[in-house]
Amino acid sequence: MNIIALNLWIFLILLSANCQKNAFEEYGNSAVQKYQNAQQLDERITLQQVQEAIRAFYAANGHYPENIEEVEKITGISMDEGLYEYSPSSGILSLKK
């Protein structure tokens, strides 16, 4: 009887340890996913704000900013050239794929 109880006790400990590991992994994965979603939302909001500033620049000057550095000057937003593509001929700013 003691051996059966001991085996059952060990089995339950291992089972609960395995469940906790999965719960922690799931929580960690969920937290990482939420962080990544927030980053993507921030990038889209920044993109929309900058596109509005580019349109306003065009309305005031009759042409689009010459390059991404000029876009940074008019918006006051630092642009990561690794994230964004800018076409001065069309004034289109987009996230790189």
C-alpha positions as CSV (number, residue, x, y, z in Angstrom):
1,M,0.0,0.0,0.0
2,N,2.8,2.4,0.8
3,I,4.4,1.8,-2.6
4,I,1.1,2.5,-4.4
5,A,0.6,5.7,-2.4
6,L,4.1,6.8,-3.1
7,N,3.8,6.1,-6.8
8,L,0.5,8.0,-6.9
9,W,2.0,10.9,-5.0
10,I,5.0,11.1,-7.4
11,F,2.7,10.9,-10.4
12,L,0.6,13.7,-9.1
13,I,3.6,15.9,-8.4
14,L,5.0,15.3,-11.9
15,L,1.5,16.0,-13.4
16,S,1.1,19.2,-11.5
17,A,4.7,20.3,-12.5
18,N,3.9,19.6,-16.1
19,C,0.6,21.6,-15.9
20,Q,2.4,24.6,-14.3
21,K,5.1,24.6,-17.0
22,N,2.4,24.6,-19.7
23,A,0.5,27.4,-18.0
24,F,3.7,29.5,-17.7
25,E,4.6,28.8,-21.3
26,E,1.1,29.8,-22.4
27,Y,1.1,33.0,-20.3
28,G,4.6,33.9,-21.7
29,N,3.5,33.3,-25.2
30,S,0.3,35.3,-24.7
31,A,2.3,38.2,-23.1
32,V,4.8,38.2,-26.0
33,Q,1.9,38.1,-28.6
34,K,0.2,41.0,-26.9
35,Y,3.4,43.0,-26.9
36,Q,4.0,42.3,-30.6
37,N,0.4,43.3,-31.3
38,A,0.9,46.6,-29.4
39,Q,4.1,47.3,-31.4
40,Q,2.3,46.7,-34.7
41,L,-0.6,49.0,-33.6
42,D,1.9,51.7,-32.7
43,E,3.6,51.4,-36.1
44,R,0.3,51.7,-37.9
45,I,-0.8,54.8,-35.8
46,T,2.6,56.4,-36.5
47,L,2.2,55.6,-40.2
48,Q,-1.2,57.2,-40.3
49,Q,0.0,60.4,-38.4
50,V,3.0,60.7,-40.8
51,Q,0.8,60.2,-43.9
52,E,-1.5,63.0,-42.7
53,A,1.5,65.3,-42.2
54,I,2.8,64.5,-45.7
55,R,-0.6,65.4,-47.2
56,A,-0.6,68.7,-45.2
57,F,2.9,69.4,-46.5
58,Y,1.8,68.8,-50.1
59,A,-1.2,71.1,-49.6
60,A,1.0,73.9,-48.2
61,N,4.0,73.5,-50.6
62,G,2.6,71.9,-53.8
63,H,5.0,69.0,-53.6
64,Y,5.8,66.1,-51.4
65,P,8.8,66.0,-49.0
66,E,12.0,65.1,-50.9
67,N,13.1,62.2,-48.7
68,I,12.4,60.5,-45.4
69,E,14.7,62.9,-43.5
70,E,12.5,65.8,-44.6
71,V,9.4,63.8,-43.5
72,E,11.1,63.4,-40.1
73,K,11.7,67.2,-39.9
74,I,8.1,68.1,-40.7
75,T,6.6,65.5,-38.3
76,G,9.1,65.5,-35.5
77,I,8.9,61.8,-35.5
78,S,12.0,59.7,-35.9
79,M,11.5,57.3,-38.7
80,D,13.4,53.9,-38.8
81,E,14.3,53.6,-42.4
82,G,14.4,49.8,-41.8
83,L,10.7,49.9,-41.1
84,Y,9.4,52.4,-43.7
85,E,9.5,53.0,-47.4
86,Y,8.9,56.5,-48.7
87,S,8.2,57.5,-52.3
88,P,8.8,61.3,-52.8
89,S,7.1,61.2,-56.2
90,S,3.8,60.0,-54.7
91,G,4.1,61.0,-51.1
92,I,3.3,57.4,-50.1
93,L,4.8,56.1,-46.9
94,S,4.4,52.4,-46.1
95,L,5.7,49.7,-43.8
96,K,8.3,47.5,-45.4
97,K,7.3,43.9,-45.7
